[in-house]
Amino acid sequence: MLLDTASLYFRAYFGVPESVKAPDGTPVNAVRGLLDFIARLVADHRPDDLVACMDFDWRPQWRVELIPSYKAHRVAEEVEGGPDEEETPDTLSPQVPVIDAVLDAIGIARVGAVGYEADDVIGTLAARAAGPVDIVTGDRDLFQLVDDRRGVRVLYPVKGVGTLQTVDEALLREKYGVDGPGYADLALLRGDPSDGLPGVPGVGEKTAAKLLASFGDLAGILAAVGDPAAKLTPAQRKRLTEAAPYLAVAPKVVRVASDVPLAPFDAALPTAPRDGRAVGELAERWGLGGSLQRLLTTLEQC
């Protein structure tokens, strides 16, 4: 089981009231919400391995160089010569180091790579996996990794993590008319304002799906643009031709990396805390109470 950790703690932050606080009054709603999420996921799905995938670089420079607008609207403040900081709520940012410390003390693997997003870590671990993989994320970008043959599916939170939509190839075909790899082509054609991806002007999701159904994939669509006999409307041909510079670089930006260099780690689901003393200190310092205890109890029962 691969967790898109930031996606889940953002959901926890907005789903758990800020009135959930540490003894000193610091909000810990994201921390406790995430621990409850993980406890529920482990109890319901019993994974052998569990990895909390991290954003070591939420806006990699190599993606920005290809598409400068990539996530640009999320930058909190431009710092000359320094890395971009993602705009996050004031009361969420201080909770992230606490999340890191708690996961480390419990012994849940936290894995990231400099210069890459959590999506890329997930893509790499999914590609390496010998058996079935559940990816837990609220980010539709990762639908591109769905692969029935290899047993890779996405568990998409609809409400908390108590209600998860299982995304497999049948659902993708029903809802979007594409398979997993086709979802990346669909996304780059239609664009995504939340990621700063412009897409092809005038090509929305339905048109993108029809183009992919007709020509197979992005390469097939581009070949059709250069073929006067291909069944494209004049408007479609014009739009795709004008978008050629974008379409030349968008695949590398949109497609999740599958070859990220990762340091060695132990993915095995812990049944006891790695550092019991640290767990106790963190529980007391941050008032993690029942949320932490529920997760520890769930792990002990695995």
N, C-alpha and C positions, 0 to 999 in steps of 0.2 A: 504494500500500500504506500503510495507516494502522495504526500500532502503538499499542496500549494499553500504554504504556511501563511504568507502575507494575505492571500485571498481569504483564508479562514479567519485570521485574527481581525481583519477589517470587518467581516460579517459579525464576528463576536462583539466587536466594539459597538457597532450600530444596533445589535440585537439585544444586548444586555445593558440595563440602565447604568448611568454614570454614578448613581447612588451606591453602587457596589464599590467600596473603598477599603484601602488598607487602614490599619490603626491610626496612622498619621494623617488620614484624610485624602491620600493620593488615590485617584481612581484606579481600579484594577479590573474593570469590567472586561477588557479584552483578554487579559491573562486568564481570568477565571472562566470566561466563555470558551476560550480555546481549549483549556483543560477539559471542560465538559464535552466539547465537540470530540476530542480525541478519545475520551472514555467511551462515548456512545459509539464511535466508529469501531473501536477495538471490540467492544462487547457484541456489536451486531455482525461484524465481518470476520473477526478472529484471524487477522493476517499473521503469517509467520514472520514477515519482515515489515518494518515501518520506518519510513524516512521522511523527516521534515525538510522539505526542499526550500532553500532560502534564496532571496535576491541579494547577492553580493554586489550586483550592479543592476539597478532597476532600469537604467537607460544607457545601455552600452554605446560607447563612442562609435564603434564600427557600424552600428545600425543608424546612428544619427548622421554619420557621414554619407550614407546612402540616401536617407530620407530625413532632412533636417527638421521636419515638423514632428518627427516621431516622439510622442509623449511630451512635446514641448510645453503644452498648456498645463502640465502637472508640475513643472519646475517651480519650487517655492520661491527661490531668489537666485538670480545669476551671481555666481561668485567667480570672478576672473581668476583663471589658473587653477581653480578647484573643481571637484566633482559636483554635478548637479544634485541638489537635495530634493527629494520628492515631497510635495506639499501634503502634509498629513495633519489631522486635527491636533491641537495643542495638547490634549490630554491622552492621545494615543502614543505619540512618539516616545515619552518616558517609559511606557509599558513594554516596548519591544526588547530592551536589554533584560528586563525581568523574565520575559518569555524565553529568551535565549538561555538564561541562567537556570531556569526551572527545567527545561528540556534536557540540558546538559547534566544536571544533577540526577535526574531520573534515569538517564541513559538512553534516551531516544535520539537516534542519529540526526544531527543537523548537518546538511550538506549543501554547499554552495561553491561557486568558483568565481574568481576575480575576472571581471569583464563579461560576465554572463548573468542572465536572468534565471529565476527559479524555473521558468518554462523550459529553458535549455537543459537544466539539470534533470528535470523530469523526463524530457525527451531522450537524454542520454541513458538514464537508468532504465527507462522502458525498453530502449533498443537492446540493452545488455541483458535484460531479464530472460531467464530460461523458462519461466513459467508464467501463469496469468498475472496481470497487473491491474490493480484498481488505482485510478488517479482521482483524488478528491480535490475539486476546484470549483470555484464560482466563475471561472474565466472560460468563455466559450472558445478562445483561441486554441485551447488544448484538445478540442474535438478532433483536430487533425491527426491526433495520435491513435484514435480508435482503430482497432484492428481485430476483427473477430477471429481470424486464423491464429493469431498469436495470443488471444485472450486478453487484449488490452481494451479496457473500457473506462469511461469517465463516470464518476458518481458526482452528480451536479446538485448542490443543495438548493432545494426549492423553498424550504422553510427551516431555518436552523440546519442541523444535520439529521434531525429526526425524520425528515421527509427528503429523500434523495431520488433524483431521476437518474435511472441507469441509461447511459448513452452508449448504444452500440450501433453497428452499421445499419440495422433495420430502422432505428429511430432517425438516424441522419438522412437516410434515403426518404423516409416518410416526411420529415419536416423540411429538409433542405434540398433533397434530390441529388445528394452527393454521398460519396463514401468518406473515410477519414482523410486521406491525402487530398481529395477533392475539396474538403472544407477550407484548406489553406488557400486554394485558388479562388474559391467563392469569396473568402474574406478580403483578399487583396483586390479583387475586381470591384466589389461593392464599397470597399473602404470601411473605416471604423473611426468615427470622431473621437471615441474614448482613448484611442491610441495615437491619434494624430495622423492616421493614414488617409490620404485624400481619395483613394480609389479612382475609378474611371468615371469622370463626370457623365451623368445621364444613365449610368448602369447601376441599377439597384439590385437587391437580392434576387428578385424573380427573374430579371433579365440575365443576371450572372448565371443562375441555375440553368436557364434555357440554353445559354451559350455553351455551358459545360456539357449539357445533355447532347447537344448537337455535335460538338467537336472534341469531346473527351476530356481534355485538360487545357491548361493555359497554353502549352506548346501547340496544341491543335488549333486553338483559337487564333494564335499569332500566325500560324501557317495559313489559316483561312483568310486572314487580313491581306496576305500577299497573293491570294489566289482569286482572280477575277470571277471564277466560276463558282466560288463558295457562296452558300446561301446566307449572306449577311445583308441587312438593310443598308442603304447608303449612309444613314445616320450612325448605325453601329460601326460601320467600317471607318467612318470619319473620326468618331470618338476614340476608337481603339488605336487608330493611326496616330492621333494627336497625343495619346497617352503612352506612346511607345517608350519614352525615356523613363517614365515611372514604372512601367511593366518590366523593364529590363533589370531594375534593382529591387523591386518589391518582393519577389520570391525569397531572396536571402534575408530580408527583414522580417517577413511574416512567418516563414517556415521555422519551426523550432529546431535548434541545433541538436544533433544526435551523437556528437563526438567530442563533448566537453572533457578536458582533462580534469579528473577528480582525485583528490587525495584519498588514500585508503580509509575505510570506515567500517564499523560493524553495524549492519542493518537489522540484526536480530531483535525481535521484540523483547524488551527487558521484562522479567517477571519480578524483579526486585530493584530498588533504586541503586544506581551506580555509586552515589555518595549520599548515604542516609543522613549524615550530619548536615550537609548542605541543604538537603530537602527540608529538614526540620527548621533550620534557620530561615530559609526562604518562606516557609509556611507561616512562621511567626512574624517575620518582618513585614510581609505583604498581606497578611490575613487571608490566605488562600483557602483555608477551612475545608468545607465539604467538597469543593471542586477538585482540589488536589487529592484528598482522601479517596474520592470516588475513582479517580484514575488509577491510583496505587492499588486499590482493591481489585479493580478490573484486571490490571496487569498480573496480580498475584494469582488470579483464577485462570489465567491462560496456560 
